[in-house]
Each structure stands twice: as structure tokens, then as C-alpha cells.
């Protein structure tokens, strides 16, 4: 994956030291706006615990949502990030408050309140049997990644609108013989 791209937050954690590491996702700017990171999993999971591997300037996490099969967002947790800003690196283990089977979650970060890039290496979902599931894809409000090595590149959010099908009108259409 691209250095600091949102895809760095997929799979098992691979950033072992605190700091600005290219193996973790970073937003386009350190404190320009609040950010979000959305992760998708291979199969629907009812998480009992969300494990967020924060590797640089932790402490900005304040909300986690899950999505139903129909795309409705449901809050799983909100509150104060358990990993303190002074820790440098840590795993925020967050018990979910809502029972929801989901393939997609969204982390919300108060990036403006925690100075510097708030980098995330991986996000595991633990189910009731104790199995940890790792994200297979990700998207974010922005990313520092680029193909040329790190210039800020906002990630576009694409909205898909589906028009209702309607048969063509035949009034006044001449017929050819």
C-alpha cells in the first residue's frame, strides 16, 4: 500500500514503534479538520470489542459507528479515547455498547483537539468467541498518501445516485416501415 494511505489500516498491525511511520494511516493535514476512518471486514461480525492500534499522537478517537446491511449508521461507542495523548503509541480497547452485526465501521477522530497527525495502524474487531477480525479495505476523510511519496491528497467521497427506471415514452414517435 501507499505510505500513510488508508489501506495501511487494513490487516494485522505492523507498526511496532511510536512515531510518524509510513506503515500507518495519516490524514492529509495534522490538525486541519476532524477526521474519520472507515473500515470494511470480509464478513458480518457482531463485535464485542474494537481494538484501535494508534501509533502516533493517540487520544483523538471519540466515536465508533457500525453500519447495518441496509447502510444505516448506528453508534457502537462514544466517549474519551482510552489511549492518552502522552502514551505515544497504544491499543484502545473499546467495548461496544450496541449489539450490531456489521461488515463496516467508522472511527471518528477529534484531530483538531490532539495536535499532530493521529496515525492508525490497524483496527481489529473481536467477536463473542474471542476471534479477532482484521479489515480488508478502508477509506478515509483524507490521507497524506500519494503515489509520489507523501504530498497531501484529499480522498474524494463519491455519492452514487440511482435513477428509477422508466419505460421510454412512445407518444408522437413515428414508426419506420
RODREN-259279 format. One record per residue: z negated, y, x negated of N, C-alpha, C in turn; residue in three letters. Coordinates in steps of 0.05 Angstrom, whole numbers, plus 5000, padded with zeros to 4 digits. Example, Ala and Ser with C-alpha at 12.3 -4.5 7.8 and 13.67 -1.06 7.14 Angstrom:
REM residues 2
484448864736484449104754484449344736ALA;485849554743485749794727484350014742SER;
//
This chain:
REM residues 177
500049764984500050005000500050254983UNK;500550474996500550734982497750814974UNK;497550954952494951054943493851244965UNK;491451204974489951354994491251335022UNK;493151155026494351125053492450985072UNK;492851015098491150895118491250595116UNK;493450475105493650185101491550085081UNK;490350265065488250185046485750095060UNK;485450165086483050095101483449825115UNK;485749695111486149425123485149205103UNK;484748975114483948745097481048775088UNK;480248585070477548585059477148825040UNK;474648905036474149125018474949054989UNK;476149254975476949214948476349454930UNK;474749644940473849864924470949814917UNK;470349774892467649684885465949894873UNK;467050134867465450344855465850604872UNK;463750764872463851014887465751204873UNK;467051374889468751584877471351594891UNK;472951784882475651824893477451604883UNK;477651394898479251154890481751124907UNK;483951074894486551044908486650794926UNK;484650624924484550374940483050414966UNK;482550664974481250724999482850945014UNK;482650955040484051165056482651435051UNK;484251645049483251915047484952085065UNK;483752285079485252465096486852665079UNK;488652815092490352995078488853215064UNK;486653315076485053525063482153435064UNK;480553545046477753455045476053545069UNK;476453795078474753905098476254065119UNK;478854035121480454205138480054155168UNK;479553915176479153855204477553595207UNK;476453545230475253285235477553085236UNK;476952835229478952625226478352385242UNK;480352215245479951945257481651745242UNK;480651495243481951265231481951045252UNK;484350945258484650745279485550485265UNK;484250265273484850005260485449795281UNK;487449625275488249415293487649145280UNK;486848955297486048685288487948475299UNK;488148245287490148045294489647925322UNK;487247925331486547805357484347965370UNK;484047945396481948085410479147975401UNK;477348155396474648095387472648245404UNK;470348115409468148255421466148305399UNK;466348545385464648585362461748645370UNK;459948525355457048585358456248785336UNK;457848795314457248965291459849065279UNK;459949325273462149445259461149515232UNK;462649425211461849475183463949655171UNK;463149905165464950105154464250145124UNK;466150075107465850095078466650375069UNK;464650555066465150825058464850845027UNK;466850955014466850944985466651214971UNK;466951434986466851704974465951894995UNK;463852044989462652245007462152125035UNK;460451915036459851795062458151985079UNK;457751905104455952055122457352205144UNK;459952195146461452345166461952195192UNK;461551935191462051765215460151845237UNK;461251895261459451965284460151835310UNK;462351695311463151555336465051335330UNK;464851115346466750895344467550825373UNK;470150805378471150715404472750465401UNK;472950315423474750095425476750145447UNK;478849985448480850025468481149765484UNK;481449795510481849565528484749475525UNK;485449245536488149145535490149335548UNK;489249495567491049685580491149955566UNK;489549985543489750225528487550435534UNK;485650365551483550555558481450555535UNK;480550795527478550815505475750795517UNK;474050645503471250605511469550645486UNK;467450805489465650855467463950605461UNK;463950525436462350295427459750395415UNK;459750635403457450745389457951045384UNK;455751195384455851465374453051535363UNK;452951695343450351765331450751865303UNK;448651835287448651915259449451685241UNK;451251745222452151545203449851425188UNK;449451165188447251045174447451075143UNK;449851115132450051155103449851455098UNK;447851525083447251805077449251925057UNK;449652185059451552315041450652295012UNK;448152265007447052244979447551974966UNK;448451774982448751504971451251454955UNK;453351614959455851584944457651364953UNK;456551134959458050904970456150744987UNK;457250615007455550445024457050315047UNK;455750135060456849995083455150085107UNK;456350225125455050305150455250065170UNK;453049935175453049715194452049815221UNK;453849815240453249935266453449735288UNK;451249695302451149515325452549655349UNK;454249505362455649625385453849635409UNK;454249835425452649875450454049775475UNK;456649725472458249655495459649385490UNK;459549205509460948955506463949005514UNK;465648965495468549005500470148825481UNK;471948685492473748515476476148705470UNK;476648735444478648925435480148835411UNK;482548935408484148895383484349145367UNK;483349375378483749635365481249805368UNK;480449925346478150105346478950365333UNK;477450575339477850835326475250945316UNK;475151025290472851155278473351455279UNK;471251605286471351895287469551995265UNK;470652185249469152295226468952595229UNK;466452695224465952985223466453075194UNK;469053085187469753145159469053425151UNK;468953605170468253885164465353915157UNK;463653725166460753735162459853605136UNK;461553435124460853285100462953365078UNK;462153535060464053635040465453425024UNK;468053475018469653295002471053085020UNK;472852935007474252715021472252505029UNK;472352405054470652195065472351945065UNK;472351795043474151565040473051305051UNK;474851145063474050895075475850675064UNK;474550455054476050235042476750015061UNK;474949945080475449725098473549745122UNK;474349615144472649615168472649335179UNK;470349195178470148925189468848925216UNK;469748755233468448715260467148435259UNK;464548425264463148165264462848085293UNK;463547835300463247735327460547595330UNK;459947505354457347375360456947125344UNK;459046985335458746745319458346805289UNK;458447065282457947145255460547175238UNK;462847125250465347145235466147435232UNK;467047515208467947795204470947795205UNK;472047975221474948015224475748265210UNK;477948265195478948495180481448605193UNK;481748865192484048995204486648905191UNK;488748895207491448815197493349055196UNK;492649275210494249515209492449755215UNK;493349995207491750235211493550475215UNK;492550675228493750945229491551145229UNK;492151395222490051595218491051865227UNK;489152045231489852315239491352455217UNK;490852385192492352485169491852305145UNK;493352345124492952185100493752345075UNK;492452285053493152415028495452265014UNK;496252035024498251865012501051985013UNK;502551914993505451974994506851784975UNK;509351754978510951574961511051684932UNK;510651934929510752054902508152074888UNK;505951984901503451964887501252144895UNK;500952234920498552364928498752634940UNK;501052754943501253014957500452974986UNK;498953164998498153135025500453105045UNK;500252895062502352845082501052785108UNK;501352965128500152905154501552665167UNK;500152495181501252265195501952355223UNK;504552335231505252425258504152235279UNK;503352345301502452175324504752175344UNK;505851945349508151925366507251845394UNK;508251995414507651945441510151825454UNK;509951595467512251465479512051505509UNK;514151605521514351655549516551475560UNK;515851315580517751125592518551235619UNK;521151285623522151385648522451145668UNK;521951205693522251005713525250945717UNK;525950685721528750615724529550695752UNK;532050795754533150885779536150805779UNK;537050685800539950605801541650855801UNK;544050835789545851065788546751135817UNK;547151395821548051485847550951435849UNK;551851365873554751295877556051485896UNK;554651685906555851865925557852045911UNK;560252055922562252235911563552135886UNK;563151875879564451765855567051635864UNK;569251725853571851605862572051325850UNK;573451155865573850885855576650865844UNK;576950715822579550675810580650405818UNK;583250405824584550155832586150035809UNK;
//
